[in-house]
Amino acid sequence: MFENLTERLGDSLRGLAGQTQLTEDNIRDTLREVRKALLEADVALPVVKDFTEQVKELAMGQDVLKSLNPGQAFVKIVNDQLIHVMGDENVGLNLATKPPAIIMMAGLQGAGKTTSVAKLSRHLKEREKKKVMVVSADVYRPAAIEQLRTLAAEVGAEFFPSTADQDPVTIANDALAEARRRFVDVLIVDTAGRLAIDDAMMDEIRRLHSAISPVETLFVVDAMTGQDAANTARAFNDALPLTGVILTKADGDSRGGAALSVRAITGKPIKFIGIGEKTDALELFHPERIASRILGMGDVLSLVEEAERNLDKTKAEKIAKKFKKGKAMDFEDLKDQFQQMRNMGGMTSLLDKLPGMGGLAKMTEDQVAMKQFKHMEALIDSMTPVERRNPDLIKGSRKRRIAAGAGLEMQDLNRLIKQQKMMGKMMKKMKGKGGMQKMMRGMGGMMGGQGGPGGMGGGGMGGPGGMPPGGFPGL
């Protein structure tokens, strides 16, 4: 997420971060590069101008110029301004009203409104413990109504049916009456979108808003549209009393222009950020955490929260016990680790939230690297439960059967077995004094030369072969 911006800002700030003295010249030169980085990230020009002016004014202050480490103080100013531009802090949903609280979703066609309705329903059910009903007032796309019906069943939300020959206001009012009858906590109304803003669309959505008086009117916008996202948000904000924004498809946005522009241009907070297609891929938008990711400092808090929600604690404890005893992880454990990693969004998502690992996260997106993971999973799936728990049994005819069952070559299986043995040696080094240092030296050997354990990576740390499958014991 926002890889290009992270890389460009990192390059811009790196030269200044270690400076023991700041001058007007090196501040000006750095800010010129920061300005270029933001413009290339498709951040709106007024936002870029205000941002750089604020950073310059603060950086030229005496507190920074006379600090012990002015270079780091400058980076902190940039970080604080990024947070400020995106809204300072997370602003949650305001559901403090007599049930049902009505949430209306607005946005252009293709922005991800219907999927966001499902994601928000799941969020409210699982984290807020709310009873949720959803309804589609998009009478122009019958497929959207059916899509919402399917997604509602997937996330366990109640679905109010509608048809293409009904009036959107009638649909919404009927859904509201049914929500009251069923003692629903939250009613989410999906509205029609268009390929572009037009008067008829705005008139209809204003009429709908007036009829149901939602407590939250959320604008759903595709992060990948960059500066256009902010401009579209402004047009909707002029037509409707928006209360917040949901930024979708952020996992596919390498620039970050929308995240840095929407709040500044509309004055409305980004409340949620969509980071994937699955219904659990919706995060609260925390400006300080996003700023940390943009500057390559990771997002450990989100990682911990995600782990608490998604990890199988029993399996995690089992791996942790083995780790402490210095026992090798068998292939059953590795399979569990793959599943745990998938639950947390995969290796790329995991690394993206770890400090200093953003570049490695980008590398793991390489198709060859991801293919290696799929091969390893296929080989493990081809083993019997007994073979997974007892890797030493895998010899001769068993090897041939496993490789053939996975549709792979014998050498692929040999690499996986070699990797499992190297991990076993690493875990044994954890026992005793200085265990962690010994393990890190072992990992260093695994990551060098042959492109990861047993030669299973894309060169050094350029692929998942350079790290233990599943990343970290217990995760």
C-alpha positions, 0 to 999 in steps of 0.5 A: 500500500502506497509503495511509490510514495513510501519509496520517494519520501524515504529517498527524500528524507534519507539524506536529511535524517542523519544531519547534525545541522539543518540549514535553510538550504538543505531544508529547501532542497529536501522539501523540493524532493518531498513536493515532487514525491507528493505530486507524483503520488497524485496528491492534490496541489493545494494540499501539497502546497499547504503541507510543504509550507507547514513543514518548512515553517516548523522546521525553521523553528529554533526548537528544531534547529538547535535540537540534538538531532535536527535531522530526526526532528525534521522527519518527526515534523513530516510524520506529524504533518502527514497525520494532520493532513489525514485527520489527526485521529480516527473518527468512528461511526456515530450510532448514538440514536434510537435504533435503527441507526441508518447508514447511507452509502454514496459514491460512483459506480465501481467504487466498491459501495456494495462490497463496502456495505458487506464489509461494514456489516461484518465489522458492526456484527463482529466488533460492535456486536450489532444486529445489522440489516442491509438493503439495496436502493440501486434499482438500475442494476438488478445484479447489484441487488443480487450481489448484496443478497449473496454478500449479506448471507456471507456475513450474516446480515439480514437482507431486505429484498427490493426489485428494479421496478420500485422507487428508491425512497419506497424501498428505503422506507419499507426497509426502515419499517421492517428494521424497526419491526425486527429490532435491528440496531443498524440499517445500511442503505446501498444507493445507486452509482453512476459512471460520472456525477450527473444532476439526476443522480444527485437529485435522487440521492438528495431525495433519498437522504431527506426521506430517511435522515441517516445518522451517517452518510458515507462516501465510498471512493476508490483510492486508485483514482488518486486526486480525482477521488478528492474532487469527486468527494468534494462534489458529493459533499456539496450535494449531501451532508457527508459524515465521512469517507470509506477509502476502498482498494487501498491495497492496490494503490501504490501512490496514496494521493487519495488518502492524503487529499480527501480529508483536506479537500472535503473536511470530512474524516476518512473513517474506514479503509478497504485493503482487499476484496474479502469481507473482513478486509476493512480497517478503521482509518488511523491517520497516525498508523497510515503515516507510519506505514508511508514513512516505512515505520510499519504499523505494529498496532494494527498487526497486533489487533489483526492477530488478536482477531484472526489467529488461532490461539491454540495453534499459536500456543502449540508452535510457541511451545515447540519453539521454546523447547527447541523442537523442529516444526513439522509439516503439519505445523507449516501448514497451520502457519500458512493458514494463519498467514492467509488469515492475516492477509498473506505475507505482503500484508504482514510485512507491510505492517512491520517497521522497515519491512515495506521494501521486502513486502513489495518484493514478496508480491513478485509472482515467482516468489508467491508461486513458491509458497503455492508450491510448498502448500501443494507439496504439504497437502500431498503428504499424509497426516503421518508424513506431515508429523514425521518428516523423517519418513519422507524417503524414496517412493514416498517422495515420488508419490508426494511430488507427483501428487502435487504435480511438481518435481522431486527437486521441489520437494527436496528443497522444502525438506531441506528448508524444514531441516534448516528451520529445525536447526534454527529452533534448536539454537534458540535453547540456552544462552544467546539463543536469539543471537544464534538464531538470527545468525542462522537466518542470515546464513539462510537468507544469503547466497542461494536465494533463501533456504535451500535455494528456494527464494528469488535471491537473498531476501528477494522472496519468501524463501528468505524467511521462515514460512509463516514468518514468525512462530505463533503468527 
